[in-house]
Amino acid sequence: MKNKRLGGFLIVIIVLMAAFVPLVCAETLVKDDFELESFAKTVDYYDYVRAYGALNGIEIPEVFDQWHANMYMTYVNNSGLKVLYAGLEDLTFGNDGYLRIPMQSLLMHYKTNENNRDVVLASTFLMLMAFNESGSSTFAGSPDVNDVLYASFSMGFDLSAYSAVRPTLNSKTEVIPLTHSEDKLTWSWGMKYTNLTALWWRTWVDPVNPHFENSWPLAITTYDELTFSYSLTIDPLAGTATLRENHVIGRMRDLVVGLFPLLWTYYNSTGHYGALGRKLDDDTVYDFIGDNGLKMSIINFQTSVMADHETHSETPSGQDVTNSETVVSDSSIDTFADDGERIFTADFGVKKSYELYDCLADPTEQTFTTYDSTTRTARIEGFAGNGGLFQYHVGLMKFLPLVVVHMFPGLYAESVSTIANMSKANYFYIIAYPEYSGFRIEHDPVFTAYIAAETSPIDDVRGNGGIVLLVLIAAVVAIVALVFVLRRKREVKVAI
């Protein structure tokens, strides 16, 4: 990417503005909530953590005393499946700062289909990552250790008053309400971030030396939106719970690159502008992204825990994907207990394609072109070892097991040592979108949990107690037949 580092003045403005953004009103999360069939509320999760620690004698580090994290939480408790969703709305540190970082986590507890054993599974969206492929790329169309990588962390500041030509940076969140079908077997919910401002940090994911350039970001960008919507379908008879997770990465509307105060430049959909607002040329933000070969991807990871059993993940061909780099674009990843019971599947081949909405060809973004995404697993330490880059993520994730204690206390201890630690993930996976140009992307991979099946009347006959029931049915049939024969004999005598 042909650009220099941003100067400090813009960052100073960000810090100053951060202190004046108010929190939204949060509700309280309590133990009894997890006995409900469902709930949806915005919770100050750090308030919950502090309250839980005080009630249970758990010491919470002082550094978190002034931290607040508004999280939109939804919960579904149906057919033996418990699903907790947590989407971060905003994060504050007393009077020292305010961030709006898209963080999305899902926790599931259920009993397995075959052996009726408890499992807790966690799936987390980590970040957007822009990348520029080099001549020595290891994986075409996917960010790897030989590419130029930019971690894209979204913020939430309003800097619009400072200049007419700078981006209107005013990030907001909109929750997608929890709804369900009449039979309560299909549920949907989600969260939408709008006008997302993101700082791009040059990042290296070599597992031997993971790090990022933490002096200044290389760019400031604004996305129209970043939306996560979820659709859960439970089939209690088949013993499956299918989750379709739809990602929408809105078009990039603004891009600031260069050195402040004299050498930075600004791109939008109308052209390219200098620091003083003078139009330099007609190159748009989409021209810049296309000319520099920038592509987009999302980074996720998954973890699972079972009592008295280890778990591992592999492809259908049997290739272990934990801490490996394996292409799964046309395939899936199955997670198993150590004795071979399948507990979860992430299927990337069922919806390999994504939709790209070219706003230049169609400003209404009603039409799209379909392209193939590329999905692969990644070395864990390349991301988990980048602790400084993910310090706020880590600060939240370390407390996620404090809700597992209400979903299934028997796996609380295992969750503390695994779910709260990225390095313990079953696998990291990267979904990349090689055709990009800064346009809107829509894509939805599919995940399936194998839950304990409910029995139908036919299953009851075949299962425990089935023989007794069959004997009773046979006895009833015999009695009815005998009565019928006796009645027929009586009718014959009367007729004679």
N, C-alpha and C positions, 0 to 999 in steps of 0.2 A: 504494500500500500504506500503510495507516494505522498506521505504527509509527515509532519513533525509533531512534536508533543504540544499539547495545549498548555498555556501558561497558567500561573497560579491565581490570577485575578478572578477568573471565572469560577474557580473552585471556592474562593473566599466568599463570593456572592452566594454560592450554594449553601455554604455553612451558615451564613447570616440569615438567609431565608428559612433555613431548616428550623430555627427556633420559634417561628411564628405560626406554624401549621398546627391546628388543634386536632386532638383525637376525636373520633366519633364515639358516641355513647355505647358502652359495652354492657352486656348482660353477665350474669354469674353462671358458671358451670359447676354443677354439684353431682355427687355420686348417684343420686336418684334419677338423674337424667338418663342414665344408661340402662334403666329398667323400662324406659318408655319404648313404644314401637318406633318412634322417630322424633327428631327435633331439628330445628334450624335456628341458629342464633349467632350473633357476633359477640365474641368473648375476648376480654383482655387476658391472654393466656399467662402472662407473667404474674398477674394478680392471682390467678388460679394456682400457679406454681408456689407462690409465697404462702397462700392460704393452706395448701396441701402440706407444705413443709412444716408449717407451724402446728398443724393438727397431728402430724405423724412423726414429729421429732426428727425431721430431715433438715439438715443445715443447707440453706441455699446461699451460695457465695454472695458476698456483699456487692460485687460488681453489678449484680442484677437487681439491686434494691430499687433503682430508679428507672428500670427498663419497663416498657409497656409494649405489648404486641397485640393489636386488634386482629383477631382471626375469625373469619366466617366459618362456622362449623356446622355440618349436617351429619345426621346419624340415622341409620336404617337398621332395624332389628326385626328380622323376618325370616321364617323358615330355618332357624338355627344359624343364620348368618348375621353378623354384626359388622357394619361398615361405617367408619368414622372418616369424614373428609375435613381437612383443615386447610383453608386458603388464607394467606397473609394479606391483610389490607394495608397496614402500616406498622412501623416500628419506631419507637422513640427512646431516647436515652436521657431522661430528665430534661434539662435545658440545653443539652449539648448537641442534639441532632435529631433529625427526622429522616426516615427512609421509607420508600414504598418499593419493596423488592418482591417481585412475583415468586412466591414459594407455595408449592402445592404438595400436600402429602395425603396419602390414603392409608388407613389401617384397617385390616380385615381380621376378624376372628371367626373361625368355624371349625366344625369337626369334619374330618376327612371322609371321603366317600366310601373307601374300602374298609378301613380299620377303625373308623369312628374315633380318631385321635385329634387332639386339639392342636391347632396351628394359628399363629399370628403372622400376618404378612404385611409388610410396609412397602409402599411404592412412592417415590419422591421425584418431582421435577426440580432439577438443580438450577439450570440457567439456559439462556440462549447463547450460542457461540457462532460468531461470524468467522469465516475462514477464507483464505486465499491459497489455492493449490499451487505448489511449487513443481519444478521439473522433476523432483525426486519423490513425489507423493507415493506413499505406500498403498493407499486405498483411494481409487478414483472416485470423486464425488462425495468424499467423506473426510472430515478433518482428522489429520493424523500428526505424528510427531515431526514429520518433515514439512508440514505446511505452516503458513503464517496464521496464527490463531488470535482471535480477539474475544475475550470473555465480555459478554454484554450484560451489565447489571443495571437494571432499571431503577430510577429514582422517582421523586415526586415533588418537584419544586415549581413555583410559578415565577419565572424570570421575565415575563412578558413586558413589564413596565420599564425595563432597562434599554430596550432598543426595538424599533419597529421591524428591523430586518432580522433579528434573532428569532429562534423558534419560540412559539407560544408554549412554554413548558408548564403545564398545569395538569398533572396526573390525577386521575380519579379512579375509584373502583365502583363497580356495580355488581351486586350479588344476583345470581340467577336462582330464584326461589326453589325450594325442594317441593316437588310435586310427585304424584303417583297415579297409577292406573286404578280402576275401580276394584280390581282384585288384589291390589297392593303387591303385585309381583314385578312391576316395572316402575322404576324411580328415576328422576332426573334432577340435576342441580348444577351449579357451577359458579364461576366468577369471571368478570370482564374488567380488565384494566384499560383505561382509555388515556390518550395523549401521553403515553409512557415515554419518559425521558431516560435514556440509557447512556452510561459511560462505557466506553470500550477500552479495555485494558489488554495490552499485549501479554499473551499467556503461553507458557510452555507446559506440555503434558507428558514429557519424558518421565517415566516412572522412576528413573535413577536420579533425576534432578528436576522435579516439578517446581515451578515458580512463576511469578508474574512480575511485570515491571511496575512497581508500586510508587513511582515518583509522581507521574501525571498520566491521566488517560490520554489515549491517542485521538479520540473523537467523542463528540456528544451527538446523539441521534434522538429523534422522536418518532415513535411508531403510533399509528392511528389507534391500535388496540393490541392487546394480547389476551385472548379469551380461552378459558378452559371450561368445557361443558362435558358432563358425564351422564351416561345412560346405563342404568343397571337393570338387567333382566334376570329374574330368579326362576329357575325351573326346578321345583322341589321334587318332582317325580324322577326327573333325569339326574338330579344331583349335581346341577351346574348353576353357577352364577356368572353371567357374562357382563363385563364392563366395557363399554365403548367410550373411549376418551378422545374427544374432538379438540384439536388445537387450531386456533386461528391466530396467525401472526399477521397483524395488519400492515398495510403498506408503510414504508419509511417515508415520512413527510419532510423531515429536516435533517441536515447533517452539517456539523461544524467541525472543521479540521484546521490545523495550523498552529502558529505561535501567537499568543496574545501579548500586547494589544494591537500591534501593527500588521502582523502577517497572517492572522487567522482569516479564513474565508468561510462562507456560508452557502450551502446549496439547498434549494427547495424545488418545487415542481415548476417554477417559472424561470429559474436560471441560477447563476452563480454570482455572489455578491462579495465585495470586500469588507474590511473591518469598519469602514465609514459609511457603508450602505450603498456605495456606488456599484452598479451592475457591471461585472467584468465580462461576462459572455453569456450565451444562451444554454450552456451545459446545465442540465438539471441534476438533481440528486440521483435520478435513475441512470443518467448517462455516466455519472461518476462511479456508481456501483458496478455497472456493466463494463466500463472501460478498465476498471481495476480488478475485474474478475472475482468480486466478492460474492460469497454464497452464505447460506444460513443453515443452522442446525439447532437441535435441542438435545440437552443432556439429562438423562434420567438414571436412577438406580433403584434396585429392588433387593429387599432383605426378607428372610423368613426364619421363624424359630418354631421348634417343636420340643415338647418335654421328652427327655431321654432319647432323642434322635437328632442326628445332624441332617442338614439338607444340602442339596447340591443342584446345579442347573446344567442342562446340556441340550444340544440340538437333537432332532429326531434321529440323526445318524449316530448319536452317542458321543459327540464331541463336547467335552467339558468347556463351558464358557466363562467360568469364574476366573477372573484375572487374566483373560485371554483376549485376543483380537480376532474375532470370528465374524464373517459376513453372514447376516441372517435376513437379508432383504426379501428373499423368496421363501422364507422358512419361519420357524417358531422356536421358542425356548421353553422347555418343560422343566419344572422344578420338582424334585423327588425327595422323599425321605430316604435315609440311608439303607433301608431295606427294599427300596424299589417302588414304593407307593407314590403315584403321581398326585401332586397337590395343587399345581397351578400351571397355566400355560399363557405365555405372551405370544400372540400370533401377529407377525408382521407381513406375512405373505398374503393374508386374506384381504388386506387393503393396502397394497404396496403403493398405489398411485396417490398423488396429492393434486389438489386443484390450485392453479396459479391464475390470479385475476389481474390482467394487464390494465391498469387504470389509464394508460395513455391511449390504448385502443378502445377502451370502453370506460369512460369516467364514472359510470353508474355502478361498475363492478358487478354486473349481473351475469356476464359471460366469463368463461374460464377455459384454460387449456390444461389438459391432464398430462402429468409427467410422473416418472417413477422416482420414488424416494430411495435412498440407500441407508440401510440399517446394519449396524455391527456392534459388537461388544467392544469394550475398551479395557486397558489395564487399569486396575483400581487405583494404584498409587499415583498415577498421573493426575488424578483429580483429588482423591482423598488426601494426598500429600501436600496439596496446595492450600494449607490451612489458613494462611493470611487472607487469601482470596475469598474464602467461604466462612469467615469468622462469625458473621451474623447468622448464617444458616446453622453452623455448628452450635451457636448459642441457643437456638431454638430447639434443634433436634435432640439435644442432650436431655430435654425434659419431656419429650413425647411419650416415653414409657409411663409417665404419671397418669395417662388415661388408660393404658393397657391394664392397670391394676383394677379398673372398674369393668373393663370388657372381659378380661379373664385373668384373675389374680395369679393363677398357677403358672403363668408364663411371664410374670412381671420381672423376675430376676434375670431370665434369659434375654428379655427385651432391653433391659438396661445396658447389657454388654454388647448387644448387636444392633438393634434398631437405631440407637443413639450414636452409632459409630459407623461412618461411611466406609471405613476400611474393612468392615465385616460384611459388606454387601455380597449377596449372591452373584450379582453382576451389575456393571454399568453398561448402559447402551446409549448409542448415539443415532438419532434419526436425522438424516441430512437431506437438504433440498438443493440439488445441484443447479437447477434453473431457478433464478431468483430475481435479480435486477431491482430489488427493493419492493416488489409487488406483494399483494396479499396472498397468503398461503392458507389452505384448509386441509387438514389431514386427521384421520382417526384410526389409530391402531386398536386391536381388540384383545382383551384379557379374559381368561376363564379360570374361575376357582372351582375345584371339585369338592362339593360339600356333601354332607351326609344326606342321602335321599330319604324323602318321606315315602311311606309305603301306601300303596293303593289297596282296595279290598282284595284284588286278585293277588297282590304281593303278600297280604296277610295270610291268605290261604296257603301260599307256597312257603311262607316263612315259619317262624316260631308259632306253635299252636295250630298250624295248618292241618295236621293230621286229625287232631281232636275235632276241628271244625268240619272237616270232610266226613268224619264218622257221624257227627250230629246231622249233617245234611243228608247223608245216606239213610240214617234212621228215620228222619222225617219223610223222606221219599218212600221208604218201605211201608211206613204206617199209612200214608196216603193211598198207596197202591192196595194195601190190604183192605182198607175201608171201601175203596172203590169196588174190589172183587166181591166183598160181602154184600154190598148194596146191590150189585148186579145179580147175585144169586137170589136175593130176596125178591127183586123185581121179576125174575123169571118164575119163581114159585107162585107169586101173586097172579101172574099172567096165566099160569096153568089152571 
